[in-house]
C-alpha cells in the first residue's frame, strides 16, 4: 500500500497594495507520497494546469512527487481563504478524481492508495510528459491527429494532448469504422498520436489496404505491447509506412521504452530510446529517414523481356538493358541489394480481372510479392491501374504521334482544277448546262407591248 499524506497549513502573508500594507492569510497544501518531490511548475505545465502565484483571493498551492506519483492541485480559487483552513470540494476535485478517495476536511489526513493505482498514475504522468516532448520538438510545425480508445478517455495523457497548441483532430475510436472521418492529408507535415489499450480496432484498420492512410506521416503509439506493435508493422498499411514508433511501459519501473519500426532495415521493432523522469536517456534519432540508406537490404525487382529496355539473353543469366541500368543506379545510390525476378511469360505488364486483381508484373506488385517493377512502364490510369500500384516520377519521356504520307506536288496543268474536288466540278458543269437554256429563253422569248 502507498501512503498519501496531505497537509493544509495556514500562513500569514504581508501584501502591499499601493501605499498600504495588509496582512492576509493564504493556505499551503503539501501533497506527499514520500520523500522525492517535483516542482509544481514542471508538473502542472504538462497536465495543462496553472498555479496561483501570491494573488489575493487565491490559495497558494505546492505539489510534491515521490517516484513520479503526483496529485495535481493547481490554481484553486477561494473568495476568502482566511475564513476557513479546509479546502472546498471544488478545490480538490482533481485530487479526488485521480485518487478515487474523498480527501479529509481537516488540516491533516492520511489516505492509502493501492499499489497499481499509484503506478498507473505515475506512468500516465511520464507518458504525458514524453508525448508532449515529441509534439513540441518533432511535430512543432505539424498538424496532429490524436486517436484514443475508451481506456484513455479520462486519462491525464489525453488531457495533455488536447492542451497542445497544434492544429489537431481528436477522435475516439470504438470500432475500425471510426477512422473514416480522419483527415489523412494536410499542407503541413502530419503527426499521429494513437492512444490504445485494446489493439483490435487499430489492427483491423491497418490490415485493410483499401482504406485511406498517410504512409508518409509520423506515428506514435502508446498503450500497446511490443508484440502488438510488431503485429501492426506487418499489416498491409504498417509494412509500407516509414515512421512507426511506440512507447511500452517497463514493468515495475517508472520507465517507458520507445521502439521504432525498421522498414527495410530489419524485422520487428527495435529499441531506440528510453524515457525516464525528465527526458530521453540518449540522443538517438526518433524519426530517421529510412529510405535514403537502405543498409544493403534486399529489394525485389520484377521485370520481363522487352527490348531494348530489358533483355534476357539466356535463362539463369542476369538481364541487361536501359531499365536495368536505371535499377542498378538506384541500388548504388540508395544502398540496397537488387534482386531481379522475371514475371510470368506472356503476361507483360498485366491485366485486371473483374475483381480488380491483376496478373503480370503489376499483379506481383499489387500482391506485395515485389518492391518495384520496371520495363518501359507508362504512367497511366488505364484499367484503373492507379488503384493497384503507385508510380514514381518519370525518368524517361516518350511521345506518341500519328504519321501520314505527304502528297507529291500537283502538275502545273492541274493547278487550276486541283483546289476543287471532282464532285464540285461535276455539279458546276451540270448547273451550267441547265441554267444556260433558261437564261437564253428568258433573253430571246416573245415580248408584249
C-alpha positions in Angstrom: 0.0 0.0 0.0 1.1 3.6 -0.7 0.6 6.2 2.0 -0.6 9.6 0.7 -0.2 12.5 3.2 -1.9 15.8 2.6 -1.1 18.8 4.9 -3.0 22.0 4.9 -1.2 24.9 6.5 -2.4 28.5 7.2 0.3 31.1 6.5 0.2 34.8 7.1 1.4 36.9 4.1 2.2 40.6 4.0 0.7 42.1 0.9 1.4 45.6 -0.4 -1.4 47.4 -2.1 -0.2 50.8 -3.2 0.9 52.7 -0.1 -0.9 50.3 2.3 0.4 47.0 3.6 -2.1 44.5 4.9 -1.8 41.0 6.3 -3.7 38.2 4.6 -3.9 34.5 5.4 -3.3 32.1 2.5 -3.1 28.3 2.5 -0.3 26.0 1.6 -1.3 22.5 0.6 1.6 20.0 0.7 0.9 16.6 -1.0 3.4 13.9 -0.3 3.7 10.3 -1.3 7.1 10.1 0.2 10.4 11.9 0.0 11.2 12.8 -3.6 9.4 15.9 -4.9 8.8 17.6 -8.2 8.4 21.3 -8.6 4.8 22.4 -9.3 5.5 24.4 -12.4 7.0 21.4 -14.2 4.2 19.0 -13.4 1.3 21.5 -13.9 2.7 22.5 -17.3 2.4 19.0 -18.7 -1.0 18.4 -17.1 -2.4 21.6 -18.6 -3.0 23.2 -15.2 -2.0 26.6 -13.7 -0.7 27.8 -10.4 -1.9 30.9 -8.5 1.2 32.9 -7.5 0.7 35.2 -4.5 -2.5 36.7 -5.7 -5.3 37.9 -3.3 -8.3 35.6 -3.3 -6.3 32.5 -4.3 -4.9 29.7 -2.3 -1.1 29.2 -2.9 -0.6 25.5 -3.6 2.6 23.3 -3.8 2.8 19.9 -5.4 5.3 17.2 -4.3 6.1 13.9 -6.1 7.6 10.6 -5.0 8.5 8.1 -7.6 6.7 10.2 -10.2 3.4 9.9 -8.4 1.6 13.2 -8.1 -1.7 14.7 -7.1 -2.4 17.8 -9.1 -3.8 20.7 -7.0 -3.4 23.9 -9.0 -5.0 27.3 -9.4 -7.5 26.9 -6.6 -9.9 29.9 -6.1 -11.2 30.9 -2.7 -13.2 34.0 -2.1 -11.9 34.4 1.5 -9.2 31.9 2.4 -8.8 33.4 5.9 -12.3 32.2 6.9 -11.5 28.5 6.6 -8.4 26.3 6.6 -10.1 23.4 4.9 -10.2 23.3 1.0 -13.6 23.2 -0.7 -14.9 20.2 -2.7 -14.3 22.1 -5.9 -10.7 22.9 -5.0 -9.8 19.2 -4.5 -11.9 17.8 -7.3 -8.9 16.8 -9.4 -7.2 15.0 -6.4 -10.5 13.1 -5.7 -10.8 12.1 -9.3 -7.2 10.7 -9.5 -7.0 9.1 -6.1 -10.6 7.8 -6.1 -11.0 8.8 -2.5 -12.6 11.6 -0.5 -10.0 13.9 0.9 -10.3 14.8 4.6 -12.0 18.1 5.5 -9.3 18.9 8.2 -5.8 20.1 8.4 -4.0 16.8 8.0 -5.1 13.4 6.8 -3.8 10.0 5.7 -5.1 8.2 2.6 -4.0 4.8 1.4 -3.7 4.1 -2.3 -3.5 0.7 -3.9 -0.1 -0.1 -5.5 -1.5 -0.5 -9.0 -3.3 2.8 -8.8 -0.2 4.7 -7.8 1.9 3.1 -10.5 -0.8 3.7 -13.2 -0.9 7.4 -12.2 2.9 7.6 -12.2 3.0 6.1 -15.7 0.4 8.4 -17.1 2.4 11.5 -15.9 5.6 10.2 -17.5 3.8 9.2 -20.7 2.1 12.6 -21.0 5.4 14.3 -20.5 7.1 12.1 -23.2 4.4 12.6 -25.8 4.3 16.4 -25.1 8.1 16.5 -25.6 7.7 14.7 -29.0 4.9 17.0 -30.0 6.9 20.2 -29.2 10.2 19.0 -30.6 9.3 16.7 -33.6 5.8 17.9 -34.5 6.3 21.6 -33.9 5.1 22.7 -37.3 2.8 19.8 -37.9 -0.9 19.2 -37.7 -1.9 16.4 -35.3 -4.4 13.6 -35.2 -5.0 12.2 -31.7 -6.9 8.9 -31.7 -7.8 7.1 -28.4 -9.9 4.3 -27.2 -12.1 4.1 -24.0 -9.2 3.2 -21.8 -7.6 6.7 -22.3 -10.9 8.7 -22.4 -10.4 10.0 -18.8 -6.6 9.9 -18.7 -4.1 12.6 -18.0 -2.4 11.6 -21.2 -5.4 12.5 -23.3 -5.9 15.7 -21.4 -2.3 16.7 -22.1 -2.6 16.0 -25.8 -5.8 18.1 -26.0 -3.9 21.0 -24.4 -1.2 21.0 -27.1 -1.3 24.2 -29.2 -1.2 22.4 -32.5 -3.9 22.3 -35.1 -5.4 18.9 -34.4 -8.2 16.4 -34.8 -9.2 14.3 -31.8 -11.1 11.1 -32.5 -12.4 8.5 -30.1 -12.2 5.0 -31.6 -14.6 2.3 -30.6 -14.6 0.4 -33.9 -12.4 0.5 -37.1 -15.1 2.5 -38.8 -14.5 5.5 -36.5 -11.3 6.2 -38.6 -13.4 7.1 -41.6 -13.6 10.7 -40.5 -9.8 11.1 -40.1 -8.0 13.7 -42.2 -5.1 11.9 -43.8 -3.8 14.7 -45.9 -2.5 18.2 -45.0 -0.5 21.1 -46.4 1.6 20.8 -43.2 3.6 17.9 -42.0 1.4 15.3 -40.3 1.8 13.7 -36.9 -0.3 10.9 -35.4 -0.6 10.1 -31.7 -2.6 6.9 -31.1 -3.6 6.0 -27.5 -4.8 2.4 -27.4 -5.0 -0.3 -24.7 -7.0 -2.6 -27.0 -5.3 -3.3 -30.3 -8.3 -4.8 -32.0 -9.6 -1.7 -33.7 -6.2 -0.4 -35.0 -5.1 -3.8 -36.2 -8.3 -4.3 -38.2 -8.0 -0.9 -39.7 -4.3 -1.1 -40.7 -4.8 -4.5 -42.3 -7.3 -3.1 -44.8 -5.4 -1.9 -47.9 -8.3 0.0 -49.4 -8.9 2.4 -46.5 -7.0 5.8 -46.6 -3.7 6.1 -44.8 -0.9 8.5 -44.6 2.2 6.4 -45.4 4.5 9.5 -45.1 3.1 10.5 -41.7 4.9 10.0 -38.3 3.0 7.7 -36.0 3.4 7.4 -32.2 1.6 4.6 -30.4 1.1 4.4 -26.7 -0.5 1.7 -24.5 0.2 -1.4 -26.6 2.7 -4.1 -26.0 5.8 -4.7 -28.2 4.2 -7.8 -29.7 1.1 -5.8 -30.7 3.3 -3.1 -32.3 5.2 -5.8 -34.3 1.8 -7.1 -35.5 0.9 -3.6 -36.7 4.0 -3.1 -38.8 3.2 -6.4 -40.6 -0.2 -5.3 -41.7 -0.9 -4.0 -45.2 -0.6 -0.4 -44.1 2.1 -0.8 -41.5 4.7 -2.6 -43.6 4.8 0.3 -46.1 4.9 3.1 -43.5 8.2 4.7 -42.9 7.8 6.1 -39.4 6.0 4.0 -36.7 7.1 4.3 -33.1 5.7 3.1 -29.9 6.0 3.6 -26.1 5.9 0.5 -24.0 5.8 0.7 -20.2 8.7 -1.1 -18.5 7.4 -3.5 -15.8 7.9 -2.5 -12.2 9.7 0.7 -13.1 9.0 4.4 -13.9 10.4 4.0 -17.4 8.9 3.9 -20.9 10.8 2.2 -23.7 10.5 3.6 -27.1 10.5 1.2 -30.1 10.8 2.0 -33.8 9.9 0.1 -37.0 12.8 -0.6 -39.3 11.0 -0.7 -42.6 13.6 -2.3 -44.9 16.4 -2.4 -42.3 15.3 -5.5 -40.5 12.5 -7.3 -38.8 10.3 -6.2 -35.9 10.5 -3.2 -33.7 13.9 -2.1 -32.3 14.6 -0.3 -29.1 15.8 3.3 -29.8 15.4 5.2 -26.6 14.0 5.3 -23.0 12.0 8.0 -21.3 12.7 8.4 -17.6 12.0 11.1 -15.1 12.9 14.2 -17.1 13.7 13.1 -20.6 15.2 10.6 -23.0 18.3 8.7 -21.8 20.1 9.1 -25.2 20.3 11.4 -28.2 19.2 8.8 -30.8 17.1 9.9 -33.7 13.4 9.1 -33.2 12.3 9.6 -36.8 15.3 8.9 -39.0 15.0 8.9 -42.8 14.8 5.2 -43.7 14.7 5.5 -47.5 18.0 7.3 -48.2 20.2 4.5 -47.0 18.6 1.0 -47.0 21.7 -0.5 -45.4 22.1 -3.3 -48.1 18.5 -4.6 -47.7 17.4 -7.0 -50.4 14.9 -5.2 -52.7 13.0 -7.3 -55.2 12.5 -6.1 -58.8 10.0 -7.7 -61.2 10.5 -7.3 -64.9 10.2 -9.1 -68.2 11.9 -9.3 -71.6 11.2 -6.2 -73.7 13.9 -4.9 -75.9 15.8 -2.6 -75.7 14.7 -1.8 -72.1 15.2 -5.2 -70.6 16.9 -8.0 -72.4 17.1 -11.6 -71.1 19.8 -13.3 -73.2 19.6 -16.8 -71.6 17.9 -18.5 -68.7 19.8 -18.1 -65.5 21.8 -15.1 -66.7 21.4 -11.6 -65.4 19.4 -9.4 -67.8 20.7 -6.1 -69.1 19.3 -3.1 -70.9 18.4 0.6 -70.3 15.9 0.0 -67.5 18.3 -2.5 -65.7 21.0 0.2 -65.7 18.5 2.6 -64.1 17.7 -0.1 -61.4 21.4 -0.7 -60.8 21.9 3.1 -60.3 19.1 3.2 -57.7 20.7 0.3 -55.9 24.0 2.1 -55.7 22.7 5.4 -54.6 20.2 4.1 -52.0 22.5 1.3 -50.9 20.3 -1.8 -51.4 20.9 -5.2 -52.9 18.9 -5.6 -56.1 17.2 -9.0 -56.6 15.8 -9.3 -60.1 12.9 -11.7 -60.8 11.0 -12.4 -64.0 7.3 -12.0 -64.2 5.3 -14.8 -66.0 5.9 -15.1 -69.7 3.3 -13.5 -71.9 1.6 -11.5 -69.2 3.8 -8.5 -69.6 2.6 -5.6 -67.5 -0.7 -7.4 -66.7 -4.4 -7.0 -67.0 -7.1 -6.8 -64.3 -9.9 -9.3 -63.8 -13.5 -8.5 -62.9 -12.5 -8.2 -59.2 -9.6 -5.8 -59.9 -6.9 -8.3 -59.3 -4.0 -8.0 -61.7 -1.7 -10.6 -63.3 1.7 -9.9 -64.8 4.2 -7.5 -63.4 1.5 -5.3 -61.9 0.0 -8.3 -60.2 3.2 -9.1 -58.5 3.4 -5.6 -57.1 -0.3 -5.5 -56.1 0.2 -8.7 -54.1 3.4 -7.2 -52.5 5.5 -10.0 -53.8 8.0 -7.5 -55.1 9.0 -4.0 -54.1 9.1 -2.4 -57.6 8.8 -3.2 -61.3 10.5 -1.6 -64.3 10.0 -2.3 -68.1 9.2 0.7 -70.3 6.2 1.4 -68.0 4.0 4.4 -68.8 2.3 6.5 -66.1 -1.3 5.8 -66.9 -4.7 5.4 -65.3 -5.9 2.8 -67.9 -7.9 -0.1 -66.4 -7.9 1.7 -63.0 -4.2 0.9 -62.7 -3.6 3.5 -60.0 -5.8 1.5 -57.6 -3.4 -1.4 -57.8 0.1 0.2 -57.9 1.9 3.5 -57.4 4.2 5.2 -59.9 7.4 7.0 -59.2 8.4 10.2 -61.0 9.3 9.5 -64.6 12.9 9.3 -65.7 12.4 9.0 -69.4 9.9 10.8 -71.6 8.4 9.2 -74.7 5.9 10.7 -77.1 3.2 9.2 -79.3 2.1 10.8 -82.6 0.3 10.0 -85.9 2.3 9.9 -89.2 0.8 10.3 -92.7 2.4 10.4 -96.3 2.8 13.9 -97.8 1.2 14.1 -101.2 3.5 14.9 -104.2 3.3 18.3 -105.9 0.4 18.8 -108.4 1.4 19.2 -112.1 1.0 22.8 -113.3 -1.7 21.9 -115.9 -3.8 20.7 -113.0 -3.2 23.7 -110.8 -6.5 25.3 -111.8 -8.5 22.2 -111.1 -6.7 21.0 -108.0 -8.3 23.4 -105.5 -11.8 21.8 -106.0 -12.9 18.2 -105.8 -14.2 16.4 -108.8 -17.7 16.4 -107.5 -17.6 20.1 -107.3 -16.6 20.4 -110.9 -19.3 18.0 -112.0 -22.0 19.9 -110.1 -20.7 23.1 -111.7 -20.9 21.7 -115.3 -24.4 20.4 -114.7 -25.5 23.7 -113.4 -24.2 25.5 -116.5 -25.9 23.0 -118.8 -29.3 23.5 -117.1 -29.2 27.2 -116.5 -27.8 28.3 -119.9 -31.0 27.4 -121.9 -33.2 29.0 -119.3 -31.2 32.3 -119.5 -31.3 32.2 -123.3 -35.1 31.6 -123.3 -35.7 34.5 -121.0 -33.5 36.8 -123.0 -35.0 35.9 -126.5 -38.6 35.0 -125.8 -41.7 36.9 -127.1 -42.2 40.4 -125.9 -45.5 42.1 -125.1 -46.3 45.7 -125.9 
